C-alpha cells in the first residue's frame, strides 16, 4: 500500500487573536481544490489557534465524507 501526501504551507502566520476569516478561507479553498486527490486532510496550527481554526472549519465542512483533522 502506498500513502501519498502533500505539504501545503501558507504564508499567513498569525496568532489566534489575529486570525481572520480570509486566512481560514484560504485553508478551506486549498482543501476544496484538492478534495478529489486525497482521502483526508490534516491542518496543522499552533496551540493558540487550534480551537479557533477547528471551530470555524467544522462549520465550513459539515457533511463531508472525508476526514478534516485540525491539530
CHARMM internal coordinates of N, CA and C (Angstrom, degrees):
IC EDIT
DIST 1 N 1 CA 1.4523
DIST 1 CA 1 C 1.5221
ANGL 1 N 1 CA 1 C 108.66
DIST 1 C 2 N 1.2980
ANGL 1 CA 1 C 2 N 115.41
DIHE 1 N 1 CA 1 C 2 N 135.64
DIST 2 N 2 CA 1.4504
ANGL 1 C 2 N 2 CA 121.46
DIHE 1 CA 1 C 2 N 2 CA -178.21
DIST 2 CA 2 C 1.5298
ANGL 2 N 2 CA 2 C 109.48
DIHE 1 C 2 N 2 CA 2 C -110.68
DIST 2 C 3 N 1.2996
ANGL 2 CA 2 C 3 N 116.81
DIHE 2 N 2 CA 2 C 3 N 132.88
DIST 3 N 3 CA 1.4643
ANGL 2 C 3 N 3 CA 121.04
DIHE 2 CA 2 C 3 N 3 CA 179.15
DIST 3 CA 3 C 1.5241
ANGL 3 N 3 CA 3 C 108.00
DIHE 2 C 3 N 3 CA 3 C -108.20
DIST 3 C 4 N 1.3066
ANGL 3 CA 3 C 4 N 116.06
DIHE 3 N 3 CA 3 C 4 N 120.78
DIST 4 N 4 CA 1.4559
ANGL 3 C 4 N 4 CA 121.57
DIHE 3 CA 3 C 4 N 4 CA 178.17
DIST 4 CA 4 C 1.5189
ANGL 4 N 4 CA 4 C 109.33
DIHE 3 C 4 N 4 CA 4 C -102.81
DIST 4 C 5 N 1.3004
ANGL 4 CA 4 C 5 N 116.01
DIHE 4 N 4 CA 4 C 5 N 139.27
DIST 5 N 5 CA 1.4588
ANGL 4 C 5 N 5 CA 119.56
DIHE 4 CA 4 C 5 N 5 CA 176.88
DIST 5 CA 5 C 1.5140
ANGL 5 N 5 CA 5 C 109.71
DIHE 4 C 5 N 5 CA 5 C -147.93
DIST 5 C 6 N 1.3067
ANGL 5 CA 5 C 6 N 115.71
DIHE 5 N 5 CA 5 C 6 N 160.68
DIST 6 N 6 CA 1.4569
ANGL 5 C 6 N 6 CA 122.68
DIHE 5 CA 5 C 6 N 6 CA 178.63
DIST 6 CA 6 C 1.5293
ANGL 6 N 6 CA 6 C 108.01
DIHE 5 C 6 N 6 CA 6 C -139.37
DIST 6 C 7 N 1.2960
ANGL 6 CA 6 C 7 N 116.20
DIHE 6 N 6 CA 6 C 7 N 136.88
DIST 7 N 7 CA 1.4615
ANGL 6 C 7 N 7 CA 121.08
DIHE 6 CA 6 C 7 N 7 CA 177.18
DIST 7 CA 7 C 1.5175
ANGL 7 N 7 CA 7 C 107.73
DIHE 6 C 7 N 7 CA 7 C -102.52
DIST 7 C 8 N 1.3086
ANGL 7 CA 7 C 8 N 115.80
DIHE 7 N 7 CA 7 C 8 N 124.89
DIST 8 N 8 CA 1.4581
ANGL 7 C 8 N 8 CA 122.42
DIHE 7 CA 7 C 8 N 8 CA 179.11
DIST 8 CA 8 C 1.5201
ANGL 8 N 8 CA 8 C 107.42
DIHE 7 C 8 N 8 CA 8 C -116.06
DIST 8 C 9 N 1.3242
ANGL 8 CA 8 C 9 N 116.82
DIHE 8 N 8 CA 8 C 9 N 121.06
DIST 9 N 9 CA 1.4700
ANGL 8 C 9 N 9 CA 120.74
DIHE 8 CA 8 C 9 N 9 CA 179.47
DIST 9 CA 9 C 1.5179
ANGL 9 N 9 CA 9 C 109.46
DIHE 8 C 9 N 9 CA 9 C -103.26
DIST 9 C 10 N 1.3152
ANGL 9 CA 9 C 10 N 114.99
DIHE 9 N 9 CA 9 C 10 N 143.87
DIST 10 N 10 CA 1.4531
ANGL 9 C 10 N 10 CA 121.27
DIHE 9 CA 9 C 10 N 10 CA 177.40
DIST 10 CA 10 C 1.5121
ANGL 10 N 10 CA 10 C 109.04
DIHE 9 C 10 N 10 CA 10 C -110.16
DIST 10 C 11 N 1.3127
ANGL 10 CA 10 C 11 N 115.84
DIHE 10 N 10 CA 10 C 11 N 141.09
DIST 11 N 11 CA 1.4611
ANGL 10 C 11 N 11 CA 119.81
DIHE 10 CA 10 C 11 N 11 CA -178.17
DIST 11 CA 11 C 1.5230
ANGL 11 N 11 CA 11 C 112.49
DIHE 10 C 11 N 11 CA 11 C -79.36
DIST 11 C 12 N 1.3315
ANGL 11 CA 11 C 12 N 116.84
DIHE 11 N 11 CA 11 C 12 N -19.23
DIST 12 N 12 CA 1.4695
ANGL 11 C 12 N 12 CA 120.74
DIHE 11 CA 11 C 12 N 12 CA -179.49
DIST 12 CA 12 C 1.5200
ANGL 12 N 12 CA 12 C 110.28
DIHE 11 C 12 N 12 CA 12 C -82.77
DIST 12 C 13 N 1.2904
ANGL 12 CA 12 C 13 N 116.76
DIHE 12 N 12 CA 12 C 13 N 101.84
DIST 13 N 13 CA 1.4592
ANGL 12 C 13 N 13 CA 121.32
DIHE 12 CA 12 C 13 N 13 CA 176.08
DIST 13 CA 13 C 1.5269
ANGL 13 N 13 CA 13 C 106.64
DIHE 12 C 13 N 13 CA 13 C -106.78
DIST 13 C 14 N 1.3197
ANGL 13 CA 13 C 14 N 116.44
DIHE 13 N 13 CA 13 C 14 N 125.97
DIST 14 N 14 CA 1.4605
ANGL 13 C 14 N 14 CA 119.63
DIHE 13 CA 13 C 14 N 14 CA -175.33
DIST 14 CA 14 C 1.5170
ANGL 14 N 14 CA 14 C 110.84
DIHE 13 C 14 N 14 CA 14 C -147.07
DIST 14 C 15 N 1.3093
ANGL 14 CA 14 C 15 N 115.94
DIHE 14 N 14 CA 14 C 15 N 149.63
DIST 15 N 15 CA 1.4585
ANGL 14 C 15 N 15 CA 121.14
DIHE 14 CA 14 C 15 N 15 CA 170.78
DIST 15 CA 15 C 1.5183
ANGL 15 N 15 CA 15 C 108.31
DIHE 14 C 15 N 15 CA 15 C -73.29
DIST 15 C 16 N 1.3171
ANGL 15 CA 15 C 16 N 116.21
DIHE 15 N 15 CA 15 C 16 N 162.14
DIST 16 N 16 CA 1.4665
ANGL 15 C 16 N 16 CA 120.04
DIHE 15 CA 15 C 16 N 16 CA -175.73
DIST 16 CA 16 C 1.5249
ANGL 16 N 16 CA 16 C 112.90
DIHE 15 C 16 N 16 CA 16 C -57.61
DIST 16 C 17 N 1.3231
ANGL 16 CA 16 C 17 N 117.68
DIHE 16 N 16 CA 16 C 17 N -33.85
DIST 17 N 17 CA 1.4648
ANGL 16 C 17 N 17 CA 119.07
DIHE 16 CA 16 C 17 N 17 CA 179.47
DIST 17 CA 17 C 1.5285
ANGL 17 N 17 CA 17 C 112.03
DIHE 16 C 17 N 17 CA 17 C -71.95
DIST 17 C 18 N 1.3472
ANGL 17 CA 17 C 18 N 116.73
DIHE 17 N 17 CA 17 C 18 N -17.06
DIST 18 N 18 CA 1.4553
ANGL 17 C 18 N 18 CA 120.95
DIHE 17 CA 17 C 18 N 18 CA -179.60
DIST 18 CA 18 C 1.5305
ANGL 18 N 18 CA 18 C 113.29
DIHE 17 C 18 N 18 CA 18 C -105.98
DIST 18 C 19 N 1.3176
ANGL 18 CA 18 C 19 N 117.66
DIHE 18 N 18 CA 18 C 19 N -0.43
DIST 19 N 19 CA 1.4571
ANGL 18 C 19 N 19 CA 120.47
DIHE 18 CA 18 C 19 N 19 CA -180.00
DIST 19 CA 19 C 1.5246
ANGL 19 N 19 CA 19 C 108.26
DIHE 18 C 19 N 19 CA 19 C -70.19
DIST 19 C 20 N 1.3110
ANGL 19 CA 19 C 20 N 115.58
DIHE 19 N 19 CA 19 C 20 N 126.32
DIST 20 N 20 CA 1.4585
ANGL 19 C 20 N 20 CA 120.80
DIHE 19 CA 19 C 20 N 20 CA -179.81
DIST 20 CA 20 C 1.5207
ANGL 20 N 20 CA 20 C 109.90
DIHE 19 C 20 N 20 CA 20 C -106.95
DIST 20 C 21 N 1.3054
ANGL 20 CA 20 C 21 N 115.17
DIHE 20 N 20 CA 20 C 21 N 167.52
DIST 21 N 21 CA 1.4550
ANGL 20 C 21 N 21 CA 119.87
DIHE 20 CA 20 C 21 N 21 CA 177.04
DIST 21 CA 21 C 1.5261
ANGL 21 N 21 CA 21 C 110.33
DIHE 20 C 21 N 21 CA 21 C -61.94
DIST 21 C 22 N 1.3191
ANGL 21 CA 21 C 22 N 117.95
DIHE 21 N 21 CA 21 C 22 N -31.31
DIST 22 N 22 CA 1.4719
ANGL 21 C 22 N 22 CA 121.37
DIHE 21 CA 21 C 22 N 22 CA -179.94
DIST 22 CA 22 C 1.5280
ANGL 22 N 22 CA 22 C 110.97
DIHE 21 C 22 N 22 CA 22 C -62.68
DIST 22 C 23 N 1.3231
ANGL 22 CA 22 C 23 N 117.28
DIHE 22 N 22 CA 22 C 23 N -37.65
DIST 23 N 23 CA 1.4673
ANGL 22 C 23 N 23 CA 120.89
DIHE 22 CA 22 C 23 N 23 CA 178.26
DIST 23 CA 23 C 1.5256
ANGL 23 N 23 CA 23 C 109.81
DIHE 22 C 23 N 23 CA 23 C -67.00
DIST 23 C 24 N 1.3158
ANGL 23 CA 23 C 24 N 117.17
DIHE 23 N 23 CA 23 C 24 N -45.12
DIST 24 N 24 CA 1.4611
ANGL 23 C 24 N 24 CA 121.13
DIHE 23 CA 23 C 24 N 24 CA 178.35
DIST 24 CA 24 C 1.5284
ANGL 24 N 24 CA 24 C 110.11
DIHE 23 C 24 N 24 CA 24 C -64.86
DIST 24 C 25 N 1.3072
ANGL 24 CA 24 C 25 N 116.46
DIHE 24 N 24 CA 24 C 25 N -38.53
DIST 25 N 25 CA 1.4643
ANGL 24 C 25 N 25 CA 121.14
DIHE 24 CA 24 C 25 N 25 CA 178.42
DIST 25 CA 25 C 1.5269
ANGL 25 N 25 CA 25 C 111.05
DIHE 24 C 25 N 25 CA 25 C -62.47
DIST 25 C 26 N 1.3094
ANGL 25 CA 25 C 26 N 117.41
DIHE 25 N 25 CA 25 C 26 N -39.11
DIST 26 N 26 CA 1.4662
ANGL 25 C 26 N 26 CA 121.75
DIHE 25 CA 25 C 26 N 26 CA 177.51
DIST 26 CA 26 C 1.5358
ANGL 26 N 26 CA 26 C 110.82
DIHE 25 C 26 N 26 CA 26 C -62.14
DIST 26 C 27 N 1.3145
ANGL 26 CA 26 C 27 N 117.04
DIHE 26 N 26 CA 26 C 27 N -41.39
DIST 27 N 27 CA 1.4664
ANGL 26 C 27 N 27 CA 121.21
DIHE 26 CA 26 C 27 N 27 CA 176.90
DIST 27 CA 27 C 1.5224
ANGL 27 N 27 CA 27 C 109.85
DIHE 26 C 27 N 27 CA 27 C -63.70
DIST 27 C 28 N 1.3248
ANGL 27 CA 27 C 28 N 116.93
DIHE 27 N 27 CA 27 C 28 N -46.54
DIST 28 N 28 CA 1.4652
ANGL 27 C 28 N 28 CA 121.81
DIHE 27 CA 27 C 28 N 28 CA -179.20
DIST 28 CA 28 C 1.5202
ANGL 28 N 28 CA 28 C 111.54
DIHE 27 C 28 N 28 CA 28 C -62.77
DIST 28 C 29 N 1.3098
ANGL 28 CA 28 C 29 N 117.42
DIHE 28 N 28 CA 28 C 29 N -41.49
DIST 29 N 29 CA 1.4670
ANGL 28 C 29 N 29 CA 120.95
DIHE 28 CA 28 C 29 N 29 CA 179.07
DIST 29 CA 29 C 1.5249
ANGL 29 N 29 CA 29 C 111.51
DIHE 28 C 29 N 29 CA 29 C -64.94
DIST 29 C 30 N 1.3100
ANGL 29 CA 29 C 30 N 117.23
DIHE 29 N 29 CA 29 C 30 N -36.71
DIST 30 N 30 CA 1.4596
ANGL 29 C 30 N 30 CA 120.98
DIHE 29 CA 29 C 30 N 30 CA 177.82
DIST 30 CA 30 C 1.5252
ANGL 30 N 30 CA 30 C 110.47
DIHE 29 C 30 N 30 CA 30 C -65.13
DIST 30 C 31 N 1.3192
ANGL 30 CA 30 C 31 N 116.63
DIHE 30 N 30 CA 30 C 31 N -42.55
DIST 31 N 31 CA 1.4699
ANGL 30 C 31 N 31 CA 119.94
DIHE 30 CA 30 C 31 N 31 CA 176.93
DIST 31 CA 31 C 1.5230
ANGL 31 N 31 CA 31 C 109.89
DIHE 30 C 31 N 31 CA 31 C -64.09
DIST 31 C 32 N 1.3133
ANGL 31 CA 31 C 32 N 117.34
DIHE 31 N 31 CA 31 C 32 N -43.97
DIST 32 N 32 CA 1.4696
ANGL 31 C 32 N 32 CA 121.70
DIHE 31 CA 31 C 32 N 32 CA -179.81
DIST 32 CA 32 C 1.5318
ANGL 32 N 32 CA 32 C 111.13
DIHE 31 C 32 N 32 CA 32 C -59.55
DIST 32 C 33 N 1.3333
ANGL 32 CA 32 C 33 N 117.13
DIHE 32 N 32 CA 32 C 33 N -45.31
DIST 33 N 33 CA 1.4669
ANGL 32 C 33 N 33 CA 121.60
DIHE 32 CA 32 C 33 N 33 CA -178.62
DIST 33 CA 33 C 1.5218
ANGL 33 N 33 CA 33 C 112.15
DIHE 32 C 33 N 33 CA 33 C -64.32
DIST 33 C 34 N 1.3180
ANGL 33 CA 33 C 34 N 116.90
DIHE 33 N 33 CA 33 C 34 N -29.85
DIST 34 N 34 CA 1.4647
ANGL 33 C 34 N 34 CA 121.44
DIHE 33 CA 33 C 34 N 34 CA -176.60
DIST 34 CA 34 C 1.5211
ANGL 34 N 34 CA 34 C 113.36
DIHE 33 C 34 N 34 CA 34 C -105.86
DIST 34 C 35 N 1.3174
ANGL 34 CA 34 C 35 N 117.94
DIHE 34 N 34 CA 34 C 35 N 10.55
DIST 35 N 35 CA 1.4659
ANGL 34 C 35 N 35 CA 122.31
DIHE 34 CA 34 C 35 N 35 CA -172.51
DIST 35 CA 35 C 1.5314
ANGL 35 N 35 CA 35 C 112.74
DIHE 34 C 35 N 35 CA 35 C -58.29
DIST 35 C 36 N 1.2946
ANGL 35 CA 35 C 36 N 117.92
DIHE 35 N 35 CA 35 C 36 N -40.99
DIST 36 N 36 CA 1.4664
ANGL 35 C 36 N 36 CA 121.09
DIHE 35 CA 35 C 36 N 36 CA -177.37
DIST 36 CA 36 C 1.5257
ANGL 36 N 36 CA 36 C 113.03
DIHE 35 C 36 N 36 CA 36 C -77.19
DIST 36 C 37 N 1.3225
ANGL 36 CA 36 C 37 N 117.83
DIHE 36 N 36 CA 36 C 37 N -19.06
DIST 37 N 37 CA 1.4642
ANGL 36 C 37 N 37 CA 121.65
DIHE 36 CA 36 C 37 N 37 CA -176.01
DIST 37 CA 37 C 1.5206
ANGL 37 N 37 CA 37 C 113.70
DIHE 36 C 37 N 37 CA 37 C -81.75
DIST 37 C 38 N 1.3358
ANGL 37 CA 37 C 38 N 117.87
DIHE 37 N 37 CA 37 C 38 N -27.78
DIST 38 N 38 CA 1.4596
ANGL 37 C 38 N 38 CA 120.90
DIHE 37 CA 37 C 38 N 38 CA -171.15
DIST 38 CA 38 C 1.5247
ANGL 38 N 38 CA 38 C 111.58
DIHE 37 C 38 N 38 CA 38 C -128.84
DIST 38 C 39 N 1.3278
ANGL 38 CA 38 C 39 N 115.41
DIHE 38 N 38 CA 38 C 39 N 157.75
DIST 39 N 39 CA 1.4628
ANGL 38 C 39 N 39 CA 121.53
DIHE 38 CA 38 C 39 N 39 CA -179.46
DIST 39 CA 39 C 1.5216
ANGL 39 N 39 CA 39 C 113.25
DIHE 38 C 39 N 39 CA 39 C -88.50
DIST 39 C 40 N 1.3184
ANGL 39 CA 39 C 40 N 117.41
DIHE 39 N 39 CA 39 C 40 N -20.25
DIST 40 N 40 CA 1.4672
ANGL 39 C 40 N 40 CA 121.63
DIHE 39 CA 39 C 40 N 40 CA -177.75
DIST 40 CA 40 C 1.5216
ANGL 40 N 40 CA 40 C 108.89
DIHE 39 C 40 N 40 CA 40 C -156.43
DIST 40 C 41 N 1.3302
ANGL 40 CA 40 C 41 N 114.69
DIHE 40 N 40 CA 40 C 41 N 163.67
DIST 41 N 41 CA 1.4569
ANGL 40 C 41 N 41 CA 120.89
DIHE 40 CA 40 C 41 N 41 CA -179.55
DIST 41 CA 41 C 1.5208
ANGL 41 N 41 CA 41 C 109.43
DIHE 40 C 41 N 41 CA 41 C -135.41
DIST 41 C 42 N 1.3216
ANGL 41 CA 41 C 42 N 116.19
DIHE 41 N 41 CA 41 C 42 N 138.58
DIST 42 N 42 CA 1.4581
ANGL 41 C 42 N 42 CA 121.58
DIHE 41 CA 41 C 42 N 42 CA 177.60
DIST 42 CA 42 C 1.5233
ANGL 42 N 42 CA 42 C 107.45
DIHE 41 C 42 N 42 CA 42 C -122.19
DIST 42 C 43 N 1.3101
ANGL 42 CA 42 C 43 N 115.71
DIHE 42 N 42 CA 42 C 43 N 122.69
DIST 43 N 43 CA 1.4657
ANGL 42 C 43 N 43 CA 122.04
DIHE 42 CA 42 C 43 N 43 CA 178.29
DIST 43 CA 43 C 1.5178
ANGL 43 N 43 CA 43 C 106.89
DIHE 42 C 43 N 43 CA 43 C -104.55
DIST 43 C 44 N 1.3165
ANGL 43 CA 43 C 44 N 116.68
DIHE 43 N 43 CA 43 C 44 N 114.11
DIST 44 N 44 CA 1.4543
ANGL 43 C 44 N 44 CA 120.99
DIHE 43 CA 43 C 44 N 44 CA 179.17
DIST 44 CA 44 C 1.5212
ANGL 44 N 44 CA 44 C 109.43
DIHE 43 C 44 N 44 CA 44 C -97.70
DIST 44 C 45 N 1.3086
ANGL 44 CA 44 C 45 N 115.31
DIHE 44 N 44 CA 44 C 45 N 134.49
DIST 45 N 45 CA 1.4585
ANGL 44 C 45 N 45 CA 120.28
DIHE 44 CA 44 C 45 N 45 CA 178.17
DIST 45 CA 45 C 1.5233
ANGL 45 N 45 CA 45 C 109.01
DIHE 44 C 45 N 45 CA 45 C -151.60
DIST 45 C 46 N 1.3009
ANGL 45 CA 45 C 46 N 115.13
DIHE 45 N 45 CA 45 C 46 N 169.36
DIST 46 N 46 CA 1.4553
ANGL 45 C 46 N 46 CA 120.71
DIHE 45 CA 45 C 46 N 46 CA -178.51
DIST 46 CA 46 C 1.5165
ANGL 46 N 46 CA 46 C 112.39
DIHE 45 C 46 N 46 CA 46 C -70.71
DIST 46 C 47 N 1.3175
ANGL 46 CA 46 C 47 N 115.62
DIHE 46 N 46 CA 46 C 47 N 163.55
DIST 47 N 47 CA 1.4615
ANGL 46 C 47 N 47 CA 121.32
DIHE 46 CA 46 C 47 N 47 CA -177.46
DIST 47 CA 47 C 1.5250
ANGL 47 N 47 CA 47 C 113.15
DIHE 46 C 47 N 47 CA 47 C -59.71
DIST 47 C 48 N 1.3184
ANGL 47 CA 47 C 48 N 116.79
DIHE 47 N 47 CA 47 C 48 N -33.16
DIST 48 N 48 CA 1.4610
ANGL 47 C 48 N 48 CA 118.69
DIHE 47 CA 47 C 48 N 48 CA -177.31
DIST 48 CA 48 C 1.5320
ANGL 48 N 48 CA 48 C 112.95
DIHE 47 C 48 N 48 CA 48 C -77.04
DIST 48 C 49 N 1.3402
ANGL 48 CA 48 C 49 N 117.73
DIHE 48 N 48 CA 48 C 49 N -12.61
DIST 49 N 49 CA 1.4601
ANGL 48 C 49 N 49 CA 119.54
DIHE 48 CA 48 C 49 N 49 CA -178.78
DIST 49 CA 49 C 1.5263
ANGL 49 N 49 CA 49 C 113.94
DIHE 48 C 49 N 49 CA 49 C -112.17
DIST 49 C 50 N 1.3222
ANGL 49 CA 49 C 50 N 118.28
DIHE 49 N 49 CA 49 C 50 N -5.90
DIST 50 N 50 CA 1.4654
ANGL 49 C 50 N 50 CA 121.22
DIHE 49 CA 49 C 50 N 50 CA -175.42
DIST 50 CA 50 C 1.5261
ANGL 50 N 50 CA 50 C 112.14
DIHE 49 C 50 N 50 CA 50 C -56.19
DIST 50 C 51 N 1.3098
ANGL 50 CA 50 C 51 N 117.77
DIHE 50 N 50 CA 50 C 51 N -52.74
DIST 51 N 51 CA 1.4750
ANGL 50 C 51 N 51 CA 120.91
DIHE 50 CA 50 C 51 N 51 CA -176.45
DIST 51 CA 51 C 1.5170
ANGL 51 N 51 CA 51 C 111.59
DIHE 50 C 51 N 51 CA 51 C -62.67
DIST 51 C 52 N 1.2988
ANGL 51 CA 51 C 52 N 116.22
DIHE 51 N 51 CA 51 C 52 N -43.20
DIST 52 N 52 CA 1.4650
ANGL 51 C 52 N 52 CA 120.80
DIHE 51 CA 51 C 52 N 52 CA -178.23
DIST 52 CA 52 C 1.5255
ANGL 52 N 52 CA 52 C 110.85
DIHE 51 C 52 N 52 CA 52 C -64.61
DIST 52 C 53 N 1.3314
ANGL 52 CA 52 C 53 N 116.67
DIHE 52 N 52 CA 52 C 53 N -51.22
DIST 53 N 53 CA 1.4630
ANGL 52 C 53 N 53 CA 121.43
DIHE 52 CA 52 C 53 N 53 CA -178.57
DIST 53 CA 53 C 1.5316
ANGL 53 N 53 CA 53 C 110.62
DIHE 52 C 53 N 53 CA 53 C -64.60
DIST 53 C 54 N 1.3189
ANGL 53 CA 53 C 54 N 117.26
DIHE 53 N 53 CA 53 C 54 N -44.56
DIST 54 N 54 CA 1.4717
ANGL 53 C 54 N 54 CA 120.70
DIHE 53 CA 53 C 54 N 54 CA -178.69
DIST 54 CA 54 C 1.5254
ANGL 54 N 54 CA 54 C 111.41
DIHE 53 C 54 N 54 CA 54 C -61.71
DIST 54 C 55 N 1.3173
ANGL 54 CA 54 C 55 N 117.49
DIHE 54 N 54 CA 54 C 55 N -40.71
DIST 55 N 55 CA 1.4617
ANGL 54 C 55 N 55 CA 120.96
DIHE 54 CA 54 C 55 N 55 CA -179.36
DIST 55 CA 55 C 1.5195
ANGL 55 N 55 CA 55 C 111.24
DIHE 54 C 55 N 55 CA 55 C -64.05
DIST 55 C 56 N 1.3068
ANGL 55 CA 55 C 56 N 116.92
DIHE 55 N 55 CA 55 C 56 N -48.91
DIST 56 N 56 CA 1.4683
ANGL 55 C 56 N 56 CA 120.42
DIHE 55 CA 55 C 56 N 56 CA -178.37
DIST 56 CA 56 C 1.5239
ANGL 56 N 56 CA 56 C 110.91
DIHE 55 C 56 N 56 CA 56 C -65.39
DIST 56 C 57 N 1.3302
ANGL 56 CA 56 C 57 N 117.02
DIHE 56 N 56 CA 56 C 57 N -44.68
DIST 57 N 57 CA 1.4624
ANGL 56 C 57 N 57 CA 120.42
DIHE 56 CA 56 C 57 N 57 CA -178.95
DIST 57 CA 57 C 1.5300
ANGL 57 N 57 CA 57 C 111.04
DIHE 56 C 57 N 57 CA 57 C -64.77
DIST 57 C 58 N 1.3213
ANGL 57 CA 57 C 58 N 117.88
DIHE 57 N 57 CA 57 C 58 N -35.26
DIST 58 N 58 CA 1.4659
ANGL 57 C 58 N 58 CA 119.43
DIHE 57 CA 57 C 58 N 58 CA 179.30
DIST 58 CA 58 C 1.5195
ANGL 58 N 58 CA 58 C 111.71
DIHE 57 C 58 N 58 CA 58 C -62.90
DIST 58 C 59 N 1.3193
ANGL 58 CA 58 C 59 N 117.75
DIHE 58 N 58 CA 58 C 59 N -34.28
DIST 59 N 59 CA 1.4580
ANGL 58 C 59 N 59 CA 120.38
DIHE 58 CA 58 C 59 N 59 CA 176.71
DIST 59 CA 59 C 1.5272
ANGL 59 N 59 CA 59 C 111.83
DIHE 58 C 59 N 59 CA 59 C -76.89
DIST 59 C 60 N 1.3235
ANGL 59 CA 59 C 60 N 117.17
DIHE 59 N 59 CA 59 C 60 N -33.74
DIST 60 N 60 CA 1.4572
ANGL 59 C 60 N 60 CA 120.82
DIHE 59 CA 59 C 60 N 60 CA -179.63
DIST 60 CA 60 C 1.5236
ANGL 60 N 60 CA 60 C 112.22
DIHE 59 C 60 N 60 CA 60 C -70.78
DIST 60 C 61 N 1.3409
ANGL 60 CA 60 C 61 N 116.84
DIHE 60 N 60 CA 60 C 61 N -30.22
DIST 61 N 61 CA 1.4570
ANGL 60 C 61 N 61 CA 120.81
DIHE 60 CA 60 C 61 N 61 CA -174.70
DIST 61 CA 61 C 1.5235
ANGL 61 N 61 CA 61 C 112.76
DIHE 60 C 61 N 61 CA 61 C -114.79
DIST 61 C 62 N 1.2996
ANGL 61 CA 61 C 62 N 117.31
DIHE 61 N 61 CA 61 C 62 N 41.04
DIST 62 N 62 CA 1.4671
ANGL 61 C 62 N 62 CA 120.36
DIHE 61 CA 61 C 62 N 62 CA 176.12
DIST 62 CA 62 C 1.5245
ANGL 62 N 62 CA 62 C 109.70
DIHE 61 C 62 N 62 CA 62 C -64.78
DIST 62 C 63 N 1.3106
ANGL 62 CA 62 C 63 N 115.95
DIHE 62 N 62 CA 62 C 63 N 144.15
DIST 63 N 63 CA 1.4677
ANGL 62 C 63 N 63 CA 123.56
DIHE 62 CA 62 C 63 N 63 CA 174.04
DIST 63 CA 63 C 1.5281
ANGL 63 N 63 CA 63 C 114.75
DIHE 62 C 63 N 63 CA 63 C 65.33
DIST 63 C 64 N 1.3152
ANGL 63 CA 63 C 64 N 117.96
DIHE 63 N 63 CA 63 C 64 N 27.54
DIST 64 N 64 CA 1.4603
ANGL 63 C 64 N 64 CA 119.81
DIHE 63 CA 63 C 64 N 64 CA 173.82
DIST 64 CA 64 C 1.5068
ANGL 64 N 64 CA 64 C 109.94
DIHE 63 C 64 N 64 CA 64 C -79.57
DIST 64 C 65 N 1.3063
ANGL 64 CA 64 C 65 N 115.70
DIHE 64 N 64 CA 64 C 65 N 154.14
DIST 65 N 65 CA 1.4667
ANGL 64 C 65 N 65 CA 119.36
DIHE 64 CA 64 C 65 N 65 CA 176.97
DIST 65 CA 65 C 1.5243
ANGL 65 N 65 CA 65 C 112.31
DIHE 64 C 65 N 65 CA 65 C -96.56
DIST 65 C 66 N 1.3278
ANGL 65 CA 65 C 66 N 116.10
DIHE 65 N 65 CA 65 C 66 N 2.83
DIST 66 N 66 CA 1.4700
ANGL 65 C 66 N 66 CA 120.87
DIHE 65 CA 65 C 66 N 66 CA 179.81
DIST 66 CA 66 C 1.5350
ANGL 66 N 66 CA 66 C 110.01
DIHE 65 C 66 N 66 CA 66 C -121.67
DIST 66 C 67 N 1.3146
ANGL 66 CA 66 C 67 N 114.28
DIHE 66 N 66 CA 66 C 67 N 153.74
DIST 67 N 67 CA 1.4685
ANGL 66 C 67 N 67 CA 120.87
DIHE 66 CA 66 C 67 N 67 CA -179.41
DIST 67 CA 67 C 1.5213
ANGL 67 N 67 CA 67 C 111.32
DIHE 66 C 67 N 67 CA 67 C -74.87
DIST 67 C 68 N 1.3274
ANGL 67 CA 67 C 68 N 116.14
DIHE 67 N 67 CA 67 C 68 N 132.41
DIST 68 N 68 CA 1.4587
ANGL 67 C 68 N 68 CA 122.79
DIHE 67 CA 67 C 68 N 68 CA 169.03
DIST 68 CA 68 C 1.5239
ANGL 68 N 68 CA 68 C 105.51
DIHE 67 C 68 N 68 CA 68 C -124.67
DIST 68 C 69 N 1.3181
ANGL 68 CA 68 C 69 N 116.63
DIHE 68 N 68 CA 68 C 69 N 107.46
DIST 69 N 69 CA 1.4580
ANGL 68 C 69 N 69 CA 122.90
DIHE 68 CA 68 C 69 N 69 CA -175.26
DIST 69 CA 69 C 1.5190
ANGL 69 N 69 CA 69 C 109.60
DIHE 68 C 69 N 69 CA 69 C -107.16
DIST 69 C 70 N 1.3223
ANGL 69 CA 69 C 70 N 117.34
DIHE 69 N 69 CA 69 C 70 N 130.28
DIST 70 N 70 CA 1.4625
ANGL 69 C 70 N 70 CA 122.30
DIHE 69 CA 69 C 70 N 70 CA 175.62
DIST 70 CA 70 C 1.5064
ANGL 70 N 70 CA 70 C 107.60
DIHE 69 C 70 N 70 CA 70 C -108.18
DIST 70 C 71 N 1.3024
ANGL 70 CA 70 C 71 N 116.56
DIHE 70 N 70 CA 70 C 71 N 128.40
DIST 71 N 71 CA 1.4555
ANGL 70 C 71 N 71 CA 119.94
DIHE 70 CA 70 C 71 N 71 CA -178.13
DIST 71 CA 71 C 1.4869
ANGL 71 N 71 CA 71 C 113.09
DIHE 70 C 71 N 71 CA 71 C -154.29
END
COOR INIT
IC SEED 1 N 1 CA 1 C
IC BUILD
